[in-house]
Amino acid sequence: MSKKKKKKQRRESRPAPVQEAKLDSSEEKLSAGTKPQKGFSLKHWWRERKRKKEDKKKALYVERRAFLFFGKKKMRKKKGIIREYVEAFLVALVLAMVIRTFIVQAFMIPSGSMEDTLVVGDYVLVSKFAYDFWEPQQGDVIVFKYPLQDNNMNPLIWTKELFMKLGGVPTPPRMDYIKRIIGLPGDTLELKDGVVYINGEPLNEPYLKEPPNLNISLNKHFGPITIPEDSYFMMGDNRNESKDSRYWGVLPKDLIKGKAIIMYWSWAHSSCPVFFPAPNGGMVKCSGHLEEIDAKEAALYLSPEAMEKTDKFYQCDNPKCRSIHRYWWDVIPKPFYEFWTRIRWSRIGDLVK
């Protein structure tokens, strides 16, 4: 064999490093999405293109499955800020309605019928589910719907009254009362000379504000009555200023809203806490304000026992009321902006007993 043929065979048998380098660079270009250039394999480019499409389909399938199971889609556009605020508000509103309806509700004490246990301006939390697990007990302080009002609040009546309020038309008052359970179903209750007798035995009441005024006929004598089933006899701790079961009868169990458990806030008010009968039924709050008076003038209205407990007295400036109050928390110091002096720090966090 000649030398020329031998050299030709050697060249053909050698590997082609330059060509391999070109193939490597072409793969990088194909992975970047470039079109095949001259000298590249069309079959290899088509295969790479097909593989990329399949990978994209698999990724899209995984995202869709994740959205179905977890409610979150990665490729979805970002929510607008208005939409986020609206959604947060609606979620908070639904949670508040559920908590208020089934778990706990806040109430403000508007009158002095439960003094000194609860005074005007106390804010209490009421457990709505307490009596789902056990029966009401004697001595419990509960919130309930006023029995003499129309408590048939079906959706039609509720919607009608809502539109009446929006249109400025007066609606029947809807009031909630807070009192203490004195008599249970089946008990025989009698009131003699200011003392409550349950089944012939005198009831120990350390929570009373002051001895009942025997000049009030219902404080001197009431009953005896037997409390019906699923009904309770309610009375206020301030017997001299409480309109309770002595006036409007026993309380049906289905009108109970919940049990008062704790005072979470207490705020001194300067307005008069007295309520008057409203012309269209229910009660309306006095519009007067309290002014400090001297002890001599207060002695014309209060008993000697009440005069001994405090040295400051206040009178309502409303000519139709002119009621006397003997506690510093019934009035606020002037000027109005003295915020910290109006908070009753010692009462915040107290359990309602």
C-alpha positions as a Markdown table, in Angstrom:
| # | Residue | x | y | z |
|---|---|---|---|---|
| 1 | Met | 0.0 | 0.0 | 0.0 |
| 2 | Ser | 1.3 | 3.4 | -0.9 |
| 3 | Lys | 2.1 | 6.1 | 1.6 |
| 4 | Lys | -0.8 | 8.3 | 0.4 |
| 5 | Lys | -3.4 | 5.7 | 1.0 |
| 6 | Lys | -2.1 | 5.0 | 4.5 |
| 7 | Lys | -2.3 | 8.7 | 5.4 |
| 8 | Lys | -5.9 | 8.9 | 4.0 |
| 9 | Gln | -7.0 | 5.9 | 6.2 |
| 10 | Arg | -5.4 | 7.4 | 9.3 |
| 11 | Arg | -7.3 | 10.7 | 8.7 |
| 12 | Glu | -10.6 | 8.9 | 8.3 |
| 13 | Ser | -10.1 | 6.8 | 11.4 |
| 14 | Arg | -9.3 | 9.8 | 13.6 |
| 15 | Pro | -12.2 | 11.3 | 15.8 |
| 16 | Ala | -13.6 | 14.7 | 14.8 |
| 17 | Pro | -13.1 | 16.9 | 17.9 |
| 18 | Val | -14.1 | 20.0 | 16.0 |
| 19 | Gln | -17.4 | 18.5 | 14.9 |
| 20 | Glu | -18.2 | 17.3 | 18.5 |
| 21 | Ala | -17.5 | 20.8 | 19.8 |
| 22 | Lys | -19.9 | 22.2 | 17.2 |
| 23 | Leu | -22.6 | 19.7 | 18.3 |
| 24 | Asp | -22.2 | 20.8 | 21.9 |
| 25 | Ser | -22.6 | 24.5 | 21.1 |
| 26 | Ser | -25.6 | 23.6 | 18.9 |
| 27 | Glu | -27.3 | 21.9 | 21.8 |
| 28 | Glu | -26.8 | 25.0 | 24.0 |
| 29 | Lys | -28.3 | 27.2 | 21.2 |
| 30 | Leu | -31.2 | 24.8 | 20.8 |
| 31 | Ser | -31.9 | 24.8 | 24.5 |
| 32 | Ala | -32.0 | 28.6 | 24.3 |
| 33 | Gly | -34.8 | 28.4 | 21.6 |
| 34 | Thr | -32.7 | 29.3 | 18.5 |
| 35 | Lys | -33.5 | 27.9 | 15.1 |
| 36 | Pro | -31.1 | 25.3 | 13.7 |
| 37 | Gln | -28.2 | 26.6 | 11.7 |
| 38 | Lys | -26.5 | 25.1 | 8.7 |
| 39 | Gly | -24.7 | 22.0 | 9.5 |
| 40 | Phe | -26.9 | 21.0 | 12.5 |
| 41 | Ser | -29.2 | 18.0 | 12.8 |
| 42 | Leu | -32.9 | 18.9 | 12.1 |
| 43 | Lys | -33.9 | 15.7 | 13.7 |
| 44 | His | -32.1 | 16.6 | 16.9 |
| 45 | Trp | -33.7 | 20.1 | 16.9 |
| 46 | Trp | -37.2 | 18.7 | 16.5 |
| 47 | Arg | -36.7 | 16.2 | 19.3 |
| 48 | Glu | -35.6 | 19.0 | 21.7 |
| 49 | Arg | -38.5 | 21.1 | 20.7 |
| 50 | Lys | -40.9 | 18.3 | 21.3 |
| 51 | Arg | -39.4 | 17.6 | 24.7 |
| 52 | Lys | -39.8 | 21.2 | 25.8 |
| 53 | Lys | -43.5 | 21.1 | 24.9 |
| 54 | Glu | -44.0 | 18.0 | 26.9 |
| 55 | Asp | -42.2 | 19.5 | 30.0 |
| 56 | Lys | -44.4 | 22.6 | 29.7 |
| 57 | Lys | -47.6 | 20.5 | 29.6 |
| 58 | Lys | -46.4 | 18.5 | 32.7 |
| 59 | Ala | -45.7 | 21.7 | 34.6 |
| 60 | Leu | -49.2 | 23.1 | 33.7 |
| 61 | Tyr | -50.8 | 19.9 | 34.8 |
| 62 | Val | -49.1 | 20.0 | 38.2 |
| 63 | Glu | -50.2 | 23.7 | 38.7 |
| 64 | Arg | -53.8 | 22.8 | 37.9 |
| 65 | Arg | -53.8 | 19.9 | 40.3 |
| 66 | Ala | -52.3 | 22.1 | 43.0 |
| 67 | Phe | -55.0 | 24.7 | 42.4 |
| 68 | Leu | -57.8 | 22.1 | 42.7 |
| 69 | Phe | -56.4 | 20.7 | 46.0 |
| 70 | Phe | -55.0 | 23.8 | 47.7 |
| 71 | Gly | -57.0 | 26.6 | 46.2 |
| 72 | Lys | -54.0 | 28.5 | 45.0 |
| 73 | Lys | -52.7 | 28.9 | 41.5 |
| 74 | Lys | -49.2 | 30.0 | 40.9 |
| 75 | Met | -49.8 | 31.6 | 37.5 |
| 76 | Arg | -52.8 | 33.6 | 38.6 |
| 77 | Lys | -52.4 | 37.4 | 38.4 |
| 78 | Lys | -51.9 | 39.3 | 41.7 |
| 79 | Lys | -55.1 | 40.5 | 43.4 |
| 80 | Gly | -55.8 | 44.2 | 43.4 |
| 81 | Ile | -55.5 | 46.1 | 46.7 |
| 82 | Ile | -59.2 | 47.0 | 46.7 |
| 83 | Arg | -60.2 | 43.4 | 46.3 |
| 84 | Glu | -57.9 | 42.3 | 49.1 |
| 85 | Tyr | -59.5 | 44.8 | 51.5 |
| 86 | Val | -63.0 | 43.8 | 50.5 |
| 87 | Glu | -62.3 | 40.1 | 51.0 |
| 88 | Ala | -60.7 | 40.8 | 54.4 |
| 89 | Phe | -63.6 | 42.9 | 55.5 |
| 90 | Leu | -66.2 | 40.3 | 54.4 |
| 91 | Val | -64.3 | 37.5 | 56.3 |
| 92 | Ala | -64.1 | 39.7 | 59.4 |
| 93 | Leu | -67.8 | 40.5 | 59.2 |
| 94 | Val | -68.8 | 36.8 | 58.9 |
| 95 | Leu | -66.6 | 35.9 | 61.8 |
| 96 | Ala | -68.0 | 38.7 | 64.0 |
| 97 | Met | -71.5 | 37.6 | 63.2 |
| 98 | Val | -70.8 | 34.0 | 64.1 |
| 99 | Ile | -69.0 | 34.9 | 67.3 |
| 100 | Arg | -71.8 | 37.4 | 68.3 |
| 101 | Thr | -74.6 | 35.0 | 67.6 |
| 102 | Phe | -73.2 | 31.7 | 69.0 |
| 103 | Ile | -70.2 | 32.4 | 71.3 |
| 104 | Val | -70.0 | 35.8 | 73.1 |
| 105 | Gln | -71.6 | 39.2 | 72.9 |
| 106 | Ala | -70.8 | 42.6 | 74.5 |
| 107 | Phe | -73.4 | 44.7 | 76.4 |
| 108 | Met | -73.3 | 48.1 | 78.1 |
| 109 | Ile | -75.1 | 48.7 | 81.4 |
| 110 | Pro | -77.5 | 51.7 | 80.8 |
| 111 | Ser | -79.2 | 52.0 | 84.2 |
| 112 | Gly | -78.6 | 51.6 | 87.9 |
| 113 | Ser | -81.0 | 48.7 | 88.5 |
| 114 | Met | -78.0 | 46.3 | 89.2 |
| 115 | Glu | -75.9 | 48.6 | 91.4 |
| 116 | Asp | -73.5 | 47.9 | 93.0 |
| 117 | Thr | -72.8 | 44.7 | 91.1 |
| 118 | Leu | -73.0 | 46.5 | 87.8 |
| 119 | Val | -73.1 | 50.3 | 87.4 |
| 120 | Val | -73.9 | 52.6 | 84.6 |
| 121 | Gly | -71.1 | 52.5 | 82.0 |
| 122 | Asp | -69.9 | 49.0 | 82.7 |
| 123 | Tyr | -69.3 | 46.8 | 79.6 |
| 124 | Val | -69.8 | 43.1 | 80.1 |
| 125 | Leu | -69.2 | 40.0 | 78.0 |
| 126 | Val | -72.1 | 37.6 | 77.9 |
| 127 | Ser | -71.7 | 33.9 | 77.1 |
| 128 | Lys | -74.2 | 32.9 | 74.5 |
| 129 | Phe | -73.6 | 29.1 | 74.9 |
| 130 | Ala | -73.5 | 28.8 | 78.7 |
| 131 | Tyr | -77.0 | 27.4 | 79.1 |
| 132 | Asp | -76.6 | 25.0 | 76.2 |
| 133 | Phe | -74.7 | 22.8 | 78.6 |
| 134 | Trp | -76.3 | 23.4 | 82.0 |
| 135 | Glu | -79.4 | 24.9 | 83.5 |
| 136 | Pro | -79.6 | 28.5 | 84.9 |
| 137 | Gln | -78.9 | 28.6 | 88.6 |
| 138 | Gln | -80.2 | 30.9 | 91.4 |
| 139 | Gly | -78.0 | 34.0 | 91.6 |
| 140 | Asp | -76.9 | 34.0 | 88.0 |
| 141 | Val | -76.8 | 37.4 | 86.3 |
| 142 | Ile | -78.2 | 37.0 | 82.9 |
| 143 | Val | -79.2 | 39.1 | 79.8 |
| 144 | Phe | -82.6 | 38.6 | 78.3 |
| 145 | Lys | -85.2 | 40.1 | 76.0 |
| 146 | Tyr | -87.7 | 42.3 | 77.6 |
| 147 | Pro | -90.8 | 40.1 | 78.0 |
| 148 | Leu | -93.5 | 42.7 | 77.3 |
| 149 | Gln | -92.1 | 43.7 | 73.9 |
| 150 | Asp | -92.8 | 41.9 | 70.6 |
| 151 | Asn | -90.0 | 39.4 | 70.4 |
| 152 | Asn | -91.2 | 37.6 | 67.2 |
| 153 | Met | -88.2 | 38.6 | 65.1 |
| 154 | Asn | -88.6 | 36.5 | 62.0 |
| 155 | Pro | -86.7 | 37.5 | 58.8 |
| 156 | Leu | -89.7 | 39.3 | 57.3 |
| 157 | Ile | -90.2 | 41.5 | 60.4 |
| 158 | Trp | -86.5 | 42.1 | 60.7 |
| 159 | Thr | -86.3 | 43.2 | 57.1 |
| 160 | Lys | -89.3 | 45.4 | 57.4 |
| 161 | Glu | -87.9 | 47.2 | 60.5 |
| 162 | Leu | -84.6 | 47.6 | 58.7 |
| 163 | Phe | -86.2 | 49.5 | 55.8 |
| 164 | Met | -88.3 | 51.5 | 58.3 |
| 165 | Lys | -85.1 | 52.7 | 60.1 |
| 166 | Leu | -83.4 | 53.5 | 56.8 |
| 167 | Gly | -86.5 | 55.6 | 55.9 |
| 168 | Gly | -86.6 | 57.4 | 59.2 |
| 169 | Val | -89.8 | 55.7 | 60.3 |
| 170 | Pro | -89.9 | 55.0 | 64.1 |
| 171 | Thr | -89.9 | 51.3 | 65.0 |
| 172 | Pro | -91.0 | 49.5 | 68.2 |
| 173 | Pro | -88.2 | 49.5 | 70.7 |
| 174 | Arg | -86.1 | 46.3 | 71.1 |
| 175 | Met | -84.6 | 46.2 | 74.6 |
| 176 | Asp | -82.4 | 43.8 | 76.5 |
| 177 | Tyr | -82.5 | 43.6 | 80.3 |
| 178 | Ile | -79.9 | 42.4 | 82.8 |
| 179 | Lys | -81.1 | 41.0 | 86.1 |
| 180 | Arg | -80.3 | 38.3 | 88.7 |
| 181 | Ile | -82.2 | 35.0 | 88.9 |
| 182 | Ile | -84.0 | 34.9 | 92.2 |
| 183 | Gly | -86.6 | 32.1 | 91.7 |
| 184 | Leu | -86.3 | 28.8 | 89.8 |
| 185 | Pro | -89.0 | 26.8 | 88.1 |
| 186 | Gly | -91.3 | 25.2 | 90.7 |
| 187 | Asp | -90.2 | 27.5 | 93.6 |
| 188 | Thr | -92.7 | 29.3 | 95.7 |
| 189 | Leu | -91.6 | 32.9 | 96.1 |
| 190 | Glu | -92.8 | 35.6 | 98.6 |
| 191 | Leu | -91.5 | 39.1 | 99.5 |
| 192 | Lys | -92.3 | 40.3 | 103.0 |
| 193 | Asp | -90.8 | 43.5 | 104.6 |
| 194 | Gly | -88.1 | 43.6 | 102.0 |
| 195 | Val | -86.9 | 40.0 | 102.6 |
| 196 | Val | -87.3 | 37.4 | 99.8 |
| 197 | Tyr | -88.6 | 33.9 | 100.9 |
| 198 | Ile | -88.0 | 30.9 | 98.7 |
| 199 | Asn | -90.2 | 27.9 | 99.7 |
| 200 | Gly | -90.6 | 29.5 | 103.1 |
| 201 | Glu | -86.9 | 30.1 | 103.8 |
| 202 | Pro | -85.4 | 33.6 | 103.8 |
| 203 | Leu | -82.9 | 34.2 | 101.0 |
| 204 | Asn | -79.4 | 35.5 | 101.8 |
| 205 | Glu | -78.6 | 38.4 | 99.5 |
| 206 | Pro | -75.2 | 40.0 | 100.2 |
| 207 | Tyr | -75.2 | 41.6 | 96.8 |
| 208 | Leu | -78.0 | 44.1 | 97.6 |
| 209 | Lys | -77.1 | 47.8 | 97.2 |
| 210 | Glu | -79.0 | 49.0 | 100.2 |
| 211 | Pro | -82.0 | 47.8 | 102.3 |
| 212 | Pro | -85.2 | 47.9 | 100.3 |
| 213 | Asn | -87.4 | 51.0 | 100.8 |
| 214 | Leu | -90.5 | 49.8 | 102.5 |
| 215 | Asn | -92.5 | 52.8 | 101.3 |
| 216 | Ile | -92.5 | 51.1 | 97.9 |
| 217 | Ser | -95.4 | 48.6 | 98.1 |
| 218 | Leu | -93.7 | 45.9 | 96.1 |
| 219 | Asn | -90.8 | 46.0 | 98.4 |
| 220 | Lys | -92.9 | 45.5 | 101.5 |
| 221 | His | -95.1 | 42.7 | 100.2 |
| 222 | Phe | -95.3 | 40.5 | 97.1 |
| 223 | Gly | -96.7 | 37.1 | 96.5 |
| 224 | Pro | -96.7 | 34.3 | 97.3 |
| 225 | Ile | -96.4 | 32.9 | 93.7 |
| 226 | Thr | -95.4 | 29.6 | 92.3 |
| 227 | Ile | -93.0 | 29.9 | 89.4 |
| 228 | Pro | -94.1 | 27.9 | 86.3 |
| 229 | Glu | -92.0 | 25.4 | 84.5 |
| 230 | Asp | -89.3 | 26.8 | 82.1 |
| 231 | Ser | -89.7 | 30.3 | 83.8 |
| 232 | Tyr | -87.6 | 32.3 | 86.2 |
| 233 | Phe | -88.2 | 35.2 | 88.6 |
| 234 | Met | -85.8 | 38.1 | 88.0 |
| 235 | Met | -84.9 | 40.9 | 90.3 |
| 236 | Gly | -82.3 | 43.7 | 90.3 |
| 237 | Asp | -79.7 | 44.2 | 93.1 |
| 238 | Asn | -80.9 | 47.8 | 93.5 |
| 239 | Arg | -84.5 | 46.9 | 94.5 |
| 240 | Asn | -85.5 | 50.6 | 95.0 |
| 241 | Glu | -84.8 | 51.4 | 91.3 |
| 242 | Ser | -85.4 | 48.1 | 89.6 |
| 243 | Lys | -88.3 | 47.3 | 87.3 |
| 244 | Asp | -88.2 | 43.5 | 87.3 |
| 245 | Ser | -90.5 | 40.4 | 87.6 |
| 246 | Arg | -92.5 | 42.1 | 90.3 |
| 247 | Tyr | -93.8 | 44.5 | 87.6 |
| 248 | Trp | -93.8 | 42.4 | 84.4 |
| 249 | Gly | -94.0 | 38.8 | 85.6 |
| 250 | Val | -91.8 | 35.8 | 85.3 |
| 251 | Leu | -89.3 | 35.4 | 82.5 |
| 252 | Pro | -89.7 | 32.5 | 79.9 |
| 253 | Lys | -86.6 | 30.5 | 79.4 |
| 254 | Asp | -86.6 | 31.0 | 75.6 |
| 255 | Leu | -86.0 | 34.8 | 76.1 |
| 256 | Ile | -82.6 | 34.3 | 77.8 |
| 257 | Lys | -79.7 | 35.5 | 75.7 |
| 258 | Gly | -76.8 | 34.5 | 77.9 |
| 259 | Lys | -74.9 | 34.7 | 81.2 |
| 260 | Ala | -72.8 | 37.7 | 82.1 |
| 261 | Ile | -69.3 | 36.6 | 82.9 |
| 262 | Ile | -66.8 | 39.4 | 83.1 |
| 263 | Met | -66.5 | 43.2 | 82.9 |
| 264 | Tyr | -64.0 | 44.1 | 80.1 |
| 265 | Trp | -64.4 | 47.9 | 80.3 |
| 266 | Ser | -65.9 | 50.5 | 82.7 |
| 267 | Trp | -66.6 | 54.1 | 81.7 |
| 268 | Ala | -68.0 | 56.9 | 83.8 |
| 269 | His | -70.9 | 58.8 | 82.2 |
| 270 | Ser | -72.1 | 62.3 | 83.1 |
| 271 | Ser | -75.6 | 61.7 | 81.8 |
| 272 | Cys | -78.5 | 60.7 | 84.1 |
| 273 | Pro | -79.0 | 56.9 | 84.2 |
| 274 | Val | -82.7 | 57.1 | 84.9 |
| 275 | Phe | -85.2 | 55.6 | 82.4 |
| 276 | Phe | -88.8 | 56.7 | 81.7 |
| 277 | Pro | -91.7 | 54.9 | 80.0 |
| 278 | Ala | -91.8 | 55.8 | 76.3 |
| 279 | Pro | -95.1 | 56.9 | 74.7 |
| 280 | Asn | -95.0 | 54.1 | 72.1 |
| 281 | Gly | -94.0 | 51.4 | 74.7 |
| 282 | Gly | -90.7 | 50.4 | 76.3 |
| 283 | Met | -88.4 | 52.8 | 78.1 |
| 284 | Val | -86.5 | 56.0 | 77.1 |
| 285 | Lys | -83.4 | 57.3 | 78.8 |
| 286 | Cys | -83.4 | 60.6 | 80.7 |
| 287 | Ser | -81.7 | 63.4 | 78.7 |
| 288 | Gly | -80.4 | 65.3 | 81.8 |
| 289 | His | -76.9 | 65.7 | 83.2 |
| 290 | Leu | -75.7 | 65.3 | 86.7 |
| 291 | Glu | -74.6 | 68.3 | 88.8 |
| 292 | Glu | -73.0 | 68.2 | 92.3 |
| 293 | Ile | -75.2 | 69.3 | 95.2 |
| 294 | Asp | -74.4 | 69.7 | 98.9 |
| 295 | Ala | -75.2 | 67.1 | 101.6 |
| 296 | Lys | -78.0 | 69.2 | 103.2 |
| 297 | Glu | -80.0 | 69.2 | 99.9 |
| 298 | Ala | -79.3 | 65.5 | 99.4 |
| 299 | Ala | -80.6 | 64.7 | 102.9 |
| 300 | Leu | -84.0 | 65.8 | 101.8 |
| 301 | Tyr | -84.2 | 62.8 | 99.4 |
| 302 | Leu | -81.9 | 60.1 | 100.8 |
| 303 | Ser | -82.2 | 57.9 | 103.9 |
| 304 | Pro | -79.6 | 58.2 | 106.7 |
| 305 | Glu | -78.0 | 54.9 | 105.7 |
| 306 | Ala | -77.4 | 56.2 | 102.2 |
| 307 | Met | -75.9 | 59.5 | 103.6 |
| 308 | Glu | -73.3 | 57.6 | 105.5 |
| 309 | Lys | -71.7 | 55.8 | 102.5 |
| 310 | Thr | -70.4 | 58.9 | 100.6 |
| 311 | Asp | -69.8 | 62.6 | 101.0 |
| 312 | Lys | -70.6 | 63.6 | 97.4 |
| 313 | Phe | -74.1 | 63.8 | 95.9 |
| 314 | Tyr | -75.3 | 64.6 | 92.4 |
| 315 | Gln | -78.7 | 65.6 | 91.0 |
| 316 | Cys | -80.1 | 65.5 | 87.5 |
| 317 | Asp | -80.8 | 68.9 | 85.9 |
| 318 | Asn | -83.8 | 67.6 | 84.0 |
| 319 | Pro | -86.9 | 69.2 | 85.6 |
| 320 | Lys | -88.9 | 66.1 | 84.8 |
| 321 | Cys | -86.4 | 63.9 | 86.6 |
| 322 | Arg | -84.4 | 65.6 | 89.4 |
| 323 | Ser | -83.1 | 62.2 | 90.6 |
| 324 | Ile | -80.4 | 62.0 | 93.3 |
| 325 | His | -77.2 | 60.0 | 92.9 |
| 326 | Arg | -74.7 | 59.3 | 95.6 |
| 327 | Tyr | -71.6 | 57.7 | 93.9 |
| 328 | Trp | -68.7 | 59.5 | 92.3 |
| 329 | Trp | -68.8 | 57.2 | 89.2 |
| 330 | Asp | -72.2 | 58.6 | 88.2 |
| 331 | Val | -70.5 | 61.8 | 87.1 |
| 332 | Ile | -67.3 | 62.8 | 85.3 |
| 333 | Pro | -65.1 | 65.8 | 86.1 |
| 334 | Lys | -65.0 | 68.7 | 83.8 |
| 335 | Pro | -63.6 | 69.4 | 81.2 |
| 336 | Phe | -64.8 | 66.6 | 78.9 |
| 337 | Tyr | -61.3 | 65.8 | 77.5 |
| 338 | Glu | -60.0 | 64.4 | 80.9 |
| 339 | Phe | -60.2 | 60.9 | 79.4 |
| 340 | Trp | -58.2 | 59.0 | 82.0 |
| 341 | Thr | -60.2 | 60.2 | 84.9 |
| 342 | Arg | -63.3 | 58.6 | 83.4 |
| 343 | Ile | -62.0 | 55.1 | 83.3 |
| 344 | Arg | -62.8 | 52.9 | 86.3 |
| 345 | Trp | -59.6 | 50.9 | 86.3 |
| 346 | Ser | -60.5 | 48.9 | 89.5 |
| 347 | Arg | -63.6 | 47.4 | 87.8 |
| 348 | Ile | -62.0 | 46.2 | 84.6 |
| 349 | Gly | -61.6 | 42.5 | 84.6 |
| 350 | Asp | -63.9 | 41.8 | 87.5 |
| 351 | Leu | -66.1 | 38.7 | 87.2 |
| 352 | Val | -69.8 | 39.2 | 87.4 |
| 353 | Lys | -71.0 | 37.5 | 90.6 |
